Amino acid sequence: MTIRLLVVDDDPLVRAGLAFMLGGADDLEIVGEGADGSEVAGLVDRLAPDVVLMDIRMPTMDGLAATEALRRRPDAPEIVVLTTFHADEQVLRALRAGAAGFVLKDTPPAEIVAAVRRVAAGDPVLSPAVTRQLMTQIVDRTPDTRKTSAAERIGSLAEREREVAVAVGRGRSNAEIAATLYMSVPTVKTHVSRILAKLDLNNRVQIALLAHDAGLLDEDDPTQST
């Protein structure tokens, strides 16, 4: 199945380069380009992309605001944020808003293609472990209200779901969670799906962020020795 891709960046040279690199993949189709976040909603309505490759810094409406607006829509495409920095608070905010991940602008073309394919298949393009590493590189400015809200949301989970959410936040794969919590991989997948549905989240990255905000990742890890 062909993946429909929208490229949004205020630099025409970057757009041209991305279109050239990505257009060579047999399963990708560049359906359009945008120069600013303010154009995204209209382009999505008209072109119906599966994935949006979004620059985070643009003059009129940046990629963060465009991501937040787009992910509020029930039919929103997946979003991969383009950035020049490994650790950037705007990237973290974009992930909180529902972006499926981020790639650096100097990422090799084959890796960008792989990232688009993964996102189109419903997988985030960075692991919760990478997300946690990103969070530790940025000064923690999490307000108490966010921590309280996150704790309340996590509190709505059953105990087993909470354990899975914490394990996801610690960067564990489904197989690792299954081994440490003594359950099957299909059961882990079921718990993850229930967590996403209960908490109205988009992906595992958001589970990790919520567990971080709630302070659950500061607790001792009982499976650390396994």
C-alpha positions in Angstrom: 0.0 0.0 0.0 1.3 3.4 -0.9 1.9 5.8 2.0 0.7 9.3 1.2 3.2 11.9 2.7 2.9 15.6 3.2 6.2 17.5 3.7 6.0 20.8 5.6 9.1 23.1 6.0 9.7 26.8 5.5 13.0 26.2 3.7 12.3 25.4 0.0 15.7 23.7 -0.3 14.9 21.3 2.6 11.5 20.5 1.0 13.1 19.8 -2.3 15.8 17.6 -0.7 13.2 15.6 1.3 11.0 15.2 -1.8 13.9 14.0 -3.8 15.1 11.6 -1.1 11.7 10.2 -0.2 10.2 10.2 -3.7 12.5 7.4 -4.7 10.8 4.9 -2.4 8.3 2.7 -4.3 5.8 2.7 -1.4 5.9 6.5 -0.7 4.1 9.2 -2.6 4.8 12.9 -1.8 1.2 14.2 -2.2 2.1 17.8 -1.4 4.4 20.4 0.3 3.7 23.2 2.8 5.8 26.2 3.8 4.2 27.0 7.1 2.1 25.4 9.8 -0.8 27.6 9.0 -1.2 25.7 5.7 -1.3 22.3 7.2 -5.0 22.0 8.0 -6.1 23.0 4.5 -3.5 20.7 2.9 -4.6 17.7 5.0 -8.2 18.4 4.1 -7.4 18.5 0.4 -4.7 15.8 0.1 -5.5 13.3 2.9 -2.0 12.3 3.7 -1.2 9.3 5.9 1.9 10.9 7.4 3.0 14.6 7.8 6.7 15.3 8.0 6.7 18.6 10.0 9.4 21.1 10.6 9.2 22.4 14.2 10.4 25.9 13.5 8.4 28.0 11.0 7.6 31.7 11.0 3.8 32.2 11.1 2.7 29.0 12.8 5.3 26.6 14.0 5.2 22.9 13.8 4.3 22.5 17.5 1.1 24.6 17.1 0.2 22.8 13.9 0.8 19.4 15.5 -1.4 20.3 18.5 -4.2 21.5 16.2 -3.9 18.5 13.8 -3.9 15.8 16.5 -7.1 17.2 18.0 -8.9 16.0 14.8 -10.5 12.6 14.9 -9.1 11.7 11.5 -5.6 13.1 12.0 -2.7 11.7 10.1 0.4 10.6 11.9 3.1 13.3 12.4 6.9 13.0 12.5 8.6 16.2 13.7 11.7 17.4 11.9 14.3 19.1 14.1 18.0 20.1 14.2 18.4 19.4 17.9 18.5 16.1 19.8 17.1 17.6 23.0 14.6 20.3 22.4 11.7 21.3 24.7 9.5 22.0 21.6 10.1 18.4 20.5 9.0 17.1 23.9 5.8 19.3 23.6 5.2 17.9 20.1 5.4 14.4 21.5 3.0 15.3 24.3 0.6 16.6 21.6 0.6 13.3 19.8 3.5 13.3 17.3 4.6 9.8 16.7 8.3 10.8 17.0 11.0 13.0 15.6 13.9 12.7 13.2 16.9 15.0 12.9 17.2 16.9 9.6 20.7 15.3 9.0 19.3 11.8 9.4 20.3 9.5 6.5 17.6 9.2 3.8 17.1 5.5 4.4 16.4 6.1 8.1 13.8 8.8 7.3 12.1 6.5 4.9 12.1 3.7 7.6 10.6 6.2 10.1 7.8 7.1 7.8 7.0 3.5 7.2 7.0 2.7 10.9 4.7 5.6 11.7 2.3 4.7 8.9 2.1 1.2 10.3 1.2 2.6 13.7 4.5 2.4 15.5 6.3 5.3 17.1 9.7 6.2 15.5 11.5 6.4 18.8 11.3 4.1 21.8 10.1 5.2 25.2 13.8 4.8 26.3 14.8 7.4 23.8 11.9 9.6 25.0 13.1 9.3 28.6 16.6 10.2 27.5 15.2 13.3 25.8 13.3 14.2 29.0 16.4 13.9 31.2 18.4 16.3 28.9 15.8 19.1 29.3 15.3 21.0 32.6 12.2 19.6 34.3 9.6 22.4 34.3 6.7 20.1 34.9 4.2 22.1 37.0 2.5 20.5 40.0 -0.8 20.6 38.2 0.5 18.4 35.4 1.9 15.9 37.9 -1.4 15.9 39.8 -3.4 15.4 36.5 -1.1 12.7 35.3 -1.3 10.9 38.6 -5.1 11.0 38.5 -5.2 9.6 35.0 -2.8 6.8 35.8 -5.0 6.2 38.9 -7.9 5.2 36.6 -5.9 2.1 35.5 -6.2 -1.3 37.0 -3.1 -2.4 38.9 -1.8 -4.6 36.1 -2.3 -1.9 33.6 -0.4 0.5 35.8 2.5 -1.9 36.0 2.5 -2.2 32.2 2.4 1.6 31.8 5.4 2.0 34.1 7.3 -0.7 32.2 6.5 1.0 28.9 7.8 4.3 30.5 11.0 2.6 31.4 11.5 1.6 27.7 10.7 -2.1 28.0 9.6 -3.9 24.9 6.5 -6.1 24.9 8.7 -9.2 25.2 10.6 -7.7 28.2 7.4 -6.7 29.9 6.0 -10.2 29.4 9.1 -11.7 31.0 9.4 -9.4 34.0 5.6 -9.3 34.8 5.1 -13.0 34.0 2.5 -12.7 31.3 2.3 -13.5 27.6 3.2 -11.1 24.9 -0.4 -11.0 23.6 -1.6 -10.1 27.1 0.9 -7.3 27.2 -0.4 -6.0 23.9 -4.0 -6.2 25.2 -3.0 -4.2 28.3 -1.2 -1.5 26.1 -4.3 -1.2 23.9 -6.5 -0.8 26.9 -4.2 1.9 28.4 -4.2 3.8 25.2 -8.0 3.7 25.0 -8.6 4.5 28.7 -6.3 7.4 28.8 -7.1 8.7 25.2 -3.5 8.5 24.1 -2.0 7.9 20.6 1.0 5.8 21.2 3.5 4.3 23.6 5.6 7.5 23.7 2.6 9.3 25.3 2.3 6.5 27.9 6.0 7.0 28.8 5.5 10.8 29.0 2.4 10.4 31.3 4.2 7.9 33.5 7.1 10.4 33.8 4.8 13.3 34.6 3.1 11.3 37.3 6.5 10.6 38.9 6.2 6.8 38.5 9.6 6.5 36.8 11.3 7.8 39.9 10.1 4.8 41.9 12.5 1.8 42.4 12.3 -0.7 39.6 11.6 -4.1 41.1 12.6 -5.8 37.9 16.0 -4.0 37.5 17.9 -7.1 38.4 16.2 -9.3 35.8 
